[in-house]
């Protein structure tokens, strides 16, 4: 074999060996830190332990995450909800990325025990329509809430003052729909809309109108039934009176007189 070919083969063999060694070290380090199979873990002096579970088609938050995790990326998955205590046992978690999922509901206590550590939370590009204060608890993190189909209604208006999130986070709640629709808040930040409109009062007015219409409907039905009942009885009485008049005896005339009195009273 020519010397040039031997040198190239030797260089490739050495490179391949080094790659295997590096891969082996990474896998051993990942196994030692208990990194979930669906995630990649790395550690640095600046960021601490970073756990990346992005683009893994996950339908649930991985279990047994390392308790030293400081940055957790769960973006671009298929998560529909965050259950209670999903991130329990992560006292150092500083950043949490849940963007670009299908989140439509956050259970009460979803971010339990993260109030003291979590500084950044990304919930953008999901399917959230409202905010449940019980899901966030005492969390004060800077939160990205943009690109969600927010439903601006009385429930959201009551929830906003109870949230302890960074105030700038709430400016990203832009109305996709509103209830009632007549308020026409679509495309506007909820905080700005709520200063001019009271969603709860509007709902109460709508409810009152509906109750009045319902009561009027029932009243009309009762009156109609009473009118029908009286007319029906009058017709029966008149037919019976005509029958009695056709009888030649005195008893029939007596009964006819009595029935005449009854019809008069009706």
NORZIQUI-V497847 format. One record per residue. N is the residue number from 1. D_CENTER is the distance of its C-alpha to the mean C-alpha in Angstrom with 2 decimals. Layout:
n=N d_center=D_CENTER
n=N d_center=D_CENTER
//
This chain:
n=1 d_center=70.08
n=2 d_center=70.45
n=3 d_center=69.67
n=4 d_center=66.91
n=5 d_center=65.07
n=6 d_center=65.43
n=7 d_center=63.97
n=8 d_center=60.93
n=9 d_center=60.37
n=10 d_center=60.74
n=11 d_center=58.26
n=12 d_center=55.65
n=13 d_center=56.20
n=14 d_center=55.78
n=15 d_center=52.58
n=16 d_center=51.11
n=17 d_center=52.11
n=18 d_center=50.50
n=19 d_center=47.22
n=20 d_center=47.25
n=21 d_center=48.00
n=22 d_center=45.16
n=23 d_center=42.72
n=24 d_center=44.08
n=25 d_center=43.66
n=26 d_center=40.05
n=27 d_center=39.26
n=28 d_center=41.12
n=29 d_center=39.34
n=30 d_center=35.94
n=31 d_center=36.98
n=32 d_center=38.36
n=33 d_center=35.08
n=34 d_center=33.08
n=35 d_center=30.99
n=36 d_center=28.65
n=37 d_center=30.09
n=38 d_center=27.21
n=39 d_center=27.58
n=40 d_center=30.39
n=41 d_center=31.56
n=42 d_center=33.87
n=43 d_center=35.25
n=44 d_center=36.89
n=45 d_center=38.50
n=46 d_center=36.21
n=47 d_center=32.74
n=48 d_center=33.37
n=49 d_center=31.73
n=50 d_center=29.38
n=51 d_center=27.34
n=52 d_center=26.22
n=53 d_center=24.03
n=54 d_center=23.17
n=55 d_center=23.40
n=56 d_center=23.89
n=57 d_center=21.47
n=58 d_center=19.89
n=59 d_center=17.19
n=60 d_center=17.16
n=61 d_center=18.23
n=62 d_center=22.05
n=63 d_center=23.79
n=64 d_center=26.90
n=65 d_center=26.30
n=66 d_center=29.41
n=67 d_center=29.25
n=68 d_center=30.93
n=69 d_center=28.13
n=70 d_center=27.72
n=71 d_center=25.90
n=72 d_center=23.27
n=73 d_center=22.16
n=74 d_center=19.47
n=75 d_center=18.87
n=76 d_center=19.19
n=77 d_center=18.14
n=78 d_center=15.93
n=79 d_center=13.44
n=80 d_center=10.27
n=81 d_center=9.25
n=82 d_center=11.29
n=83 d_center=12.95
n=84 d_center=14.78
n=85 d_center=17.97
n=86 d_center=17.39
n=87 d_center=19.77
n=88 d_center=22.15
n=89 d_center=25.75
n=90 d_center=25.38
n=91 d_center=27.15
n=92 d_center=28.19
n=93 d_center=24.98
n=94 d_center=25.24
n=95 d_center=23.06
n=96 d_center=19.89
n=97 d_center=18.81
n=98 d_center=15.51
n=99 d_center=15.71
n=100 d_center=15.86
n=101 d_center=13.76
n=102 d_center=11.01
n=103 d_center=8.31
n=104 d_center=4.82
n=105 d_center=4.37
n=106 d_center=7.25
n=107 d_center=9.42
n=108 d_center=11.78
n=109 d_center=14.71
n=110 d_center=13.29
n=111 d_center=15.83
n=112 d_center=18.38
n=113 d_center=21.94
n=114 d_center=21.26
n=115 d_center=21.87
n=116 d_center=25.58
n=117 d_center=25.56
n=118 d_center=22.55
n=119 d_center=23.44
n=120 d_center=21.39
n=121 d_center=17.77
n=122 d_center=16.62
n=123 d_center=12.97
n=124 d_center=14.15
n=125 d_center=13.88
n=126 d_center=10.58
n=127 d_center=7.73
n=128 d_center=5.40
n=129 d_center=5.08
n=130 d_center=5.42
n=131 d_center=7.40
n=132 d_center=8.31
n=133 d_center=12.11
n=134 d_center=12.74
n=135 d_center=11.22
n=136 d_center=13.62
n=137 d_center=16.46
n=138 d_center=19.60
n=139 d_center=18.65
n=140 d_center=20.55
n=141 d_center=20.29
n=142 d_center=20.51
n=143 d_center=17.08
n=144 d_center=16.58
n=145 d_center=13.39
n=146 d_center=15.00
n=147 d_center=14.35
n=148 d_center=10.62
n=149 d_center=9.84
n=150 d_center=9.07
n=151 d_center=9.18
n=152 d_center=11.98
n=153 d_center=12.49
n=154 d_center=13.95
n=155 d_center=10.97
n=156 d_center=10.62
n=157 d_center=14.42
n=158 d_center=14.80
n=159 d_center=12.64
n=160 d_center=14.58
n=161 d_center=17.94
n=162 d_center=16.84
n=163 d_center=15.82
n=164 d_center=18.89
n=165 d_center=17.99
n=166 d_center=20.76
n=167 d_center=20.90
n=168 d_center=21.44
n=169 d_center=18.02
n=170 d_center=16.38
n=171 d_center=18.63
n=172 d_center=16.69
n=173 d_center=13.71
n=174 d_center=15.10
n=175 d_center=14.04
n=176 d_center=13.44
n=177 d_center=13.37
n=178 d_center=14.21
n=179 d_center=14.52
n=180 d_center=17.37
n=181 d_center=18.32
n=182 d_center=21.78
n=183 d_center=20.86
n=184 d_center=20.73
n=185 d_center=18.76
n=186 d_center=17.79
n=187 d_center=18.87
n=188 d_center=19.42
n=189 d_center=18.21
n=190 d_center=16.30
n=191 d_center=18.83
n=192 d_center=21.69
n=193 d_center=20.39
n=194 d_center=19.68
n=195 d_center=23.31
n=196 d_center=24.63
n=197 d_center=22.21
n=198 d_center=21.00
n=199 d_center=17.87
n=200 d_center=18.40
n=201 d_center=22.04
n=202 d_center=21.33
n=203 d_center=19.09
n=204 d_center=21.92
n=205 d_center=24.50
n=206 d_center=22.83
n=207 d_center=22.62
n=208 d_center=26.27
n=209 d_center=27.45
n=210 d_center=25.86
n=211 d_center=27.57
n=212 d_center=30.85
n=213 d_center=30.80
n=214 d_center=30.15
n=215 d_center=32.97
n=216 d_center=35.29
n=217 d_center=34.68
n=218 d_center=35.59
n=219 d_center=38.59
n=220 d_center=39.83
n=221 d_center=39.62
n=222 d_center=41.62
n=223 d_center=44.26
n=224 d_center=44.61
n=225 d_center=45.13
n=226 d_center=47.77
n=227 d_center=49.62
n=228 d_center=49.65
n=229 d_center=50.85
n=230 d_center=53.70
n=231 d_center=54.86
n=232 d_center=54.82
n=233 d_center=56.97
n=234 d_center=59.36
n=235 d_center=59.91
n=236 d_center=60.63
n=237 d_center=63.03
n=238 d_center=64.87
n=239 d_center=65.32
n=240 d_center=66.66
n=241 d_center=68.96
n=242 d_center=70.43
n=243 d_center=71.05
n=244 d_center=72.89
n=245 d_center=75.00
n=246 d_center=76.25
n=247 d_center=77.73
n=248 d_center=81.47
n=249 d_center=81.71
n=250 d_center=81.39
n=251 d_center=78.47
n=252 d_center=76.46
n=253 d_center=77.42
n=254 d_center=76.37
n=255 d_center=72.99
n=256 d_center=72.69
n=257 d_center=73.34
n=258 d_center=70.71
n=259 d_center=68.13
n=260 d_center=69.07
n=261 d_center=68.32
n=262 d_center=64.92
n=263 d_center=64.03
n=264 d_center=65.18
n=265 d_center=62.92
n=266 d_center=59.92
//
